[in-house]
C-alpha cells in the first residue's frame, strides 16, 4: 500500500497540524525562473511516468485539490498536467450537488468519478466539501434529509470516519490518493479578487458570492484544520502547499506527484519467451 512522500508541507498524522503556523509563502522562496525550470522538468518526468502507469495497469492516481477561492486550483491543475496524455487523465469539478446526488450518500457522486487503473484522476474540489462548506453552512444539510441530528459534532466525526474508510479502501485496492490544500492568505486572496474586478479579461472569474464566503474566513479555517487533522493518513496524505506564490505552488505539487509515482517502482509489462518468439515471427511476416 502506498505511503506518503516526505515533505516539509506534509500534514502530520498525529492531529497536531496547526493552520495558524502553516505558511502561505515558504521561508526560502526560490526565484520564479528556478520554479518554472523545476516545474518544466517535473512535467516532462510526469509524462514519462504516466506512460508506464498506463501500460502497467495496476495502479491509479487520485489528486484531490481543495482551497479557498482564488487560491489557484484551476491553474495548478492545468500547469502540472500540461504534459500528460489526455487519454489517461480525467478531471472533475464538483459544485453544488444535483437532486439525484442529494438522494445518495455524500460519497456517491465522487465515487462514480474515481479513476480506473492506469489513469490519473483529478478532483477539483471533492467529497471534502461535505465537511468544509457544509460545515460552514450547516443549513445545507436540510437538503440531504438526514433526519434530526441533535449532535452536529457527531455528524462531522462520522463523516471523517467515512472518508478515512473510503480512502483506505482505495489505497488497499491500488489507488494512490494525494490531497493538496492550496494555502492562500486572506491578503493574497484580496489582491486576486481586485485583479478580477480591475482587469477586463478576468471579469468572468469574479462572483459576488465569493465575497460572502470571504467574510466567513475564520469559520472556513476552523473547518480546514479539523478536516486535515482528521484525514491526513500515511496512505492518503494531505499536503498544505503555500499558495501565495503560484510558480512555487505549481512546482511543489508537480514534484510531489512525480515522487509518488516513482515510489511505485512501475515497470513496463514484460512478455514471455514464447511471446517474444511469436513477435519475431510476426516481424518477419511484416518485412517480407
C-alpha positions as CSV (number, residue, x, y, z in Angstrom):
1,X,0.0,0.0,0.0
2,X,1.2,3.5,-0.9
3,X,2.9,5.5,1.9
4,X,3.2,9.3,2.0
5,X,6.1,11.1,0.4
6,X,8.1,13.0,2.9
7,X,7.8,16.8,2.5
8,X,8.0,19.9,4.6
9,X,4.4,20.5,3.5
10,X,3.1,17.1,4.7
11,X,0.3,17.5,7.2
12,X,1.3,15.2,10.1
13,X,-0.8,12.1,11.0
14,X,-1.0,12.8,14.8
15,X,-3.6,15.6,14.8
16,X,-1.1,18.3,15.6
17,X,-1.5,20.3,12.4
18,X,-1.9,24.0,13.3
19,X,-3.2,26.1,10.5
20,X,-2.0,29.3,12.0
21,X,1.5,28.0,11.7
22,X,1.1,26.8,8.2
23,X,2.9,29.0,5.7
24,X,1.3,30.7,2.7
25,X,4.8,31.6,1.5
26,X,7.9,29.4,2.1
27,X,10.7,30.6,4.4
28,X,13.1,30.4,1.5
29,X,11.4,31.2,-1.8
30,X,13.3,30.2,-5.0
31,X,13.3,32.6,-7.9
32,X,10.4,32.5,-10.4
33,X,12.9,31.3,-13.0
34,X,14.0,28.4,-10.8
35,X,10.5,27.4,-10.0
36,X,9.5,27.4,-13.7
37,X,12.5,25.3,-14.6
38,X,11.8,22.8,-11.9
39,X,8.2,22.6,-13.0
40,X,9.2,22.0,-16.6
41,X,11.4,19.1,-15.5
42,X,8.7,17.6,-13.3
43,X,6.1,17.9,-16.1
44,X,8.4,16.1,-18.5
45,X,9.1,13.3,-16.0
46,X,5.3,13.1,-15.1
47,X,4.6,12.5,-18.8
48,X,7.1,9.7,-18.9
49,X,5.8,8.1,-15.7
50,X,2.2,8.4,-16.9
51,X,3.0,6.2,-19.9
52,X,4.3,3.5,-17.7
53,X,1.4,3.8,-15.3
54,X,-1.0,3.4,-18.2
55,X,0.9,0.4,-19.6
56,X,1.4,-1.2,-16.2
57,X,-2.3,-1.0,-15.4
58,X,-2.1,-1.9,-11.7
59,X,-2.5,1.4,-10.1
60,X,-4.5,4.6,-10.4
61,X,-3.7,8.1,-9.1
62,X,-6.3,10.4,-7.5
63,X,-5.3,14.0,-7.0
64,X,-7.6,16.0,-4.7
65,X,-7.5,19.8,-4.6
66,X,-9.2,21.9,-2.0
67,X,-8.7,25.6,-1.3
68,X,-10.3,28.9,-0.7
69,X,-11.5,30.9,-3.8
70,X,-8.7,32.4,-6.0
71,X,-6.0,30.1,-4.5
72,X,-5.1,28.8,-7.9
73,X,-6.6,25.3,-8.2
74,X,-7.5,25.5,-11.9
75,X,-4.2,26.9,-13.0
76,X,-2.2,24.5,-10.9
77,X,-4.1,21.5,-12.4
78,X,-3.5,23.0,-15.9
79,X,0.2,23.5,-15.4
80,X,1.0,20.3,-13.6
81,X,-0.8,18.1,-16.1
82,X,0.1,20.0,-19.2
83,X,2.3,17.2,-20.5
84,X,0.2,14.2,-19.8
85,X,-1.7,12.2,-22.4
86,X,-5.4,13.3,-22.1
87,X,-6.5,9.7,-22.8
88,X,-5.1,8.7,-19.4
89,X,-6.3,11.7,-17.4
90,X,-9.7,12.7,-16.1
91,X,-10.5,16.0,-14.3
92,X,-13.8,16.6,-12.5
93,X,-15.1,19.7,-10.7
94,X,-17.7,19.1,-8.0
95,X,-20.0,22.1,-7.5
96,X,-23.5,22.3,-6.0
97,X,-24.9,18.7,-5.8
98,X,-27.9,17.8,-8.1
99,X,-31.2,16.4,-6.8
100,X,-30.1,12.9,-7.8
101,X,-26.8,13.3,-5.9
102,X,-28.6,14.5,-2.8
103,X,-30.7,11.3,-2.9
104,X,-27.5,9.3,-2.3
105,X,-24.8,9.3,0.4
106,X,-22.3,12.1,0.3
107,X,-19.5,10.0,-1.2
108,X,-21.6,8.6,-4.1
109,X,-21.2,11.3,-6.7
110,X,-17.4,11.3,-6.4
111,X,-17.1,7.5,-6.2
112,X,-18.6,7.4,-9.7
113,X,-15.7,9.5,-10.9
114,X,-12.8,7.6,-9.5
115,X,-10.0,6.9,-12.0
116,X,-9.6,3.4,-13.4
117,X,-6.3,1.6,-13.2
118,X,-3.7,3.1,-15.4
119,X,-5.2,6.6,-15.2
120,X,-4.8,9.8,-13.3
121,X,-7.9,11.3,-11.8
122,X,-8.2,14.9,-10.6
123,X,-10.9,16.2,-8.2
124,X,-11.2,20.0,-8.3
125,X,-13.0,20.2,-5.0
126,X,-14.3,16.9,-3.8
127,X,-16.3,15.0,-1.2
128,X,-14.4,17.2,1.3
129,X,-16.9,19.9,0.5
130,X,-19.2,18.0,2.8
131,X,-17.0,18.7,5.8
132,X,-16.0,22.2,4.7
133,X,-18.6,24.3,3.0
134,X,-21.4,22.3,4.6
135,X,-19.8,22.7,8.0
136,X,-19.7,26.4,7.5
137,X,-23.2,26.4,6.1
138,X,-25.0,23.6,8.1
139,X,-28.3,24.7,6.7
140,X,-27.3,22.8,3.6
141,X,-27.8,19.6,5.5
142,X,-31.6,20.1,5.2
143,X,-31.4,19.2,1.5
144,X,-29.7,15.9,2.4
145,X,-32.6,14.7,4.5
146,X,-30.5,13.0,7.2
147,X,-33.1,13.3,9.9
148,X,-32.8,15.4,13.1
149,X,-29.1,15.4,14.1
150,X,-29.1,16.7,17.6
151,X,-25.4,16.4,18.0
152,X,-23.8,18.1,14.9
153,X,-20.3,17.4,16.1
154,X,-21.0,13.7,16.0
155,X,-22.1,14.1,12.3
156,X,-18.7,15.6,11.4
157,X,-16.9,12.9,13.3
158,X,-18.8,10.2,11.4
159,X,-18.2,11.9,8.1
160,X,-14.4,11.9,8.9
161,X,-14.6,8.2,9.7
162,X,-16.4,7.5,6.4
163,X,-13.8,9.4,4.5
164,X,-11.0,7.6,6.3
165,X,-12.5,4.2,5.5
166,X,-13.2,5.2,1.9
167,X,-9.6,6.4,1.3
168,X,-8.1,3.4,3.0
169,X,-10.2,1.1,0.8
170,X,-8.9,3.0,-2.3
171,X,-5.3,2.6,-1.1
172,X,-5.7,-1.1,-0.5
173,X,-7.0,-1.6,-4.0
174,X,-4.3,0.2,-5.8
175,X,-5.3,3.9,-5.9
176,X,-2.7,6.4,-4.8
177,X,-4.6,9.3,-3.0
178,X,-2.7,12.6,-2.9
179,X,-4.5,15.6,-1.4
180,X,-3.4,19.2,-1.8
181,X,-4.7,22.1,0.3
182,X,-3.5,25.2,-1.5
183,X,-3.0,27.6,1.4
184,X,-3.6,31.1,0.2
185,X,-3.5,34.1,2.7
186,X,-6.5,36.4,3.1
187,X,-4.4,39.3,1.9
188,X,-3.4,37.5,-1.3
189,X,-6.9,36.4,-1.9
190,X,-8.0,40.1,-1.7
191,X,-5.3,41.0,-4.2
192,X,-6.5,38.4,-6.7
193,X,-10.1,39.4,-6.2
194,X,-9.2,43.0,-7.0
195,X,-7.4,41.8,-10.1
196,X,-10.5,40.1,-11.3
197,X,-12.5,43.3,-10.8
198,X,-10.0,45.6,-12.4
199,X,-8.8,43.5,-15.4
200,X,-11.4,43.0,-18.1
201,X,-10.1,39.6,-19.2
202,X,-10.6,38.4,-15.7
203,X,-14.1,39.7,-15.1
204,X,-15.6,36.3,-15.9
205,X,-13.8,34.8,-12.9
206,X,-15.4,37.0,-10.3
207,X,-18.6,36.2,-8.4
208,X,-20.1,38.4,-5.8
209,X,-20.8,35.2,-3.8
210,X,-17.0,34.9,-3.3
211,X,-17.1,38.0,-1.1
212,X,-19.8,36.5,1.1
213,X,-17.7,33.4,1.6
214,X,-14.6,35.5,2.3
215,X,-16.5,37.1,5.2
216,X,-16.6,33.6,6.7
217,X,-12.8,33.1,6.6
218,X,-12.4,32.2,10.3
219,X,-15.1,29.5,10.0
220,X,-13.5,28.1,6.9
221,X,-10.1,28.0,8.5
222,X,-11.5,26.1,11.5
223,X,-13.2,23.6,9.2
224,X,-10.0,23.1,7.2
225,X,-7.9,22.5,10.3
226,X,-10.4,19.9,11.6
227,X,-10.6,18.1,8.2
228,X,-6.9,18.0,7.5
229,X,-6.1,16.8,11.1
230,X,-8.8,14.1,10.9
231,X,-8.0,12.7,7.4
232,X,-4.2,13.1,6.7
233,X,-3.0,9.5,6.8
234,X,0.1,7.7,5.6
235,X,-2.0,6.1,2.8
236,X,-3.9,9.3,1.9
237,X,-1.8,12.3,2.9
238,X,-2.7,15.9,2.9
239,X,-0.1,18.5,1.8
240,X,-0.5,22.1,2.8
241,X,1.1,23.9,-0.1
242,X,1.9,27.6,0.3
243,X,-0.2,29.3,-2.4
244,X,0.7,33.0,-2.3
245,X,3.3,32.4,-5.0
246,X,1.9,30.5,-7.9
247,X,5.1,29.3,-9.5
248,X,6.3,27.8,-6.2
249,X,2.9,26.2,-5.6
250,X,2.8,24.5,-9.0
251,X,6.4,23.3,-8.7
252,X,5.7,21.7,-5.3
253,X,2.6,19.9,-6.5
254,X,4.2,18.6,-9.6
255,X,7.3,17.3,-7.7
256,X,5.1,15.5,-5.1
257,X,3.1,13.8,-7.8
258,X,6.3,12.7,-9.6
259,X,7.8,11.4,-6.4
260,X,4.6,9.5,-5.6
261,X,4.7,7.8,-9.0
262,X,8.4,7.0,-8.7
263,X,7.8,5.3,-5.3
264,X,5.5,2.7,-7.0
265,X,8.5,1.4,-8.9
266,X,6.4,0.9,-12.0
267,X,7.8,-1.1,-15.0
268,X,6.5,-1.7,-18.5
269,X,4.9,-5.1,-18.8
270,X,7.2,-7.9,-20.0
271,X,6.4,-10.7,-22.4
272,X,7.3,-14.4,-22.1
273,X,9.9,-16.1,-24.3
274,X,7.1,-17.8,-26.3
275,X,5.5,-14.4,-27.0
276,X,8.9,-12.9,-28.0
277,X,9.4,-15.8,-30.4
278,X,5.9,-15.1,-31.8
279,X,6.7,-11.4,-32.1
280,X,9.8,-12.3,-34.1
281,X,7.7,-14.4,-36.4
282,X,5.2,-11.6,-36.9
283,X,8.0,-9.2,-37.5
284,X,9.4,-11.4,-40.3
285,X,6.0,-11.6,-41.9
286,X,5.7,-7.8,-42.0
287,X,9.2,-7.5,-43.6
288,X,8.6,-9.9,-46.4
